[in-house]
């Protein structure tokens, strides 16, 4: 009976150790893979999400400003071109 219990205890310890080794190997593999991916992405000059969002926001702002300026120019072009004085142009 005790021989059988010792066998199961030994098997249990061996399996626990094997799981620890497997988890360590998994952790090392993940680290190596993540490092490889980081290097691969860096070599391709890809941008991060934060950089992309910042540039997108700048482009949206520029388009909005351009649309506003175009509307002002269109309004100026549509205005009558009488004899205006500088004080008229300011008001």
Secondary structure, DSSP 8 states (H G I E B T S, - for coil): -HHHHHHHHHHHHHHHHHHHHHHHHHHHHHHHHHHHHHHHHHHTT---HHHHHHHHHHHHHHHHHHHHHHHHHHHHHHS------HHHHH-
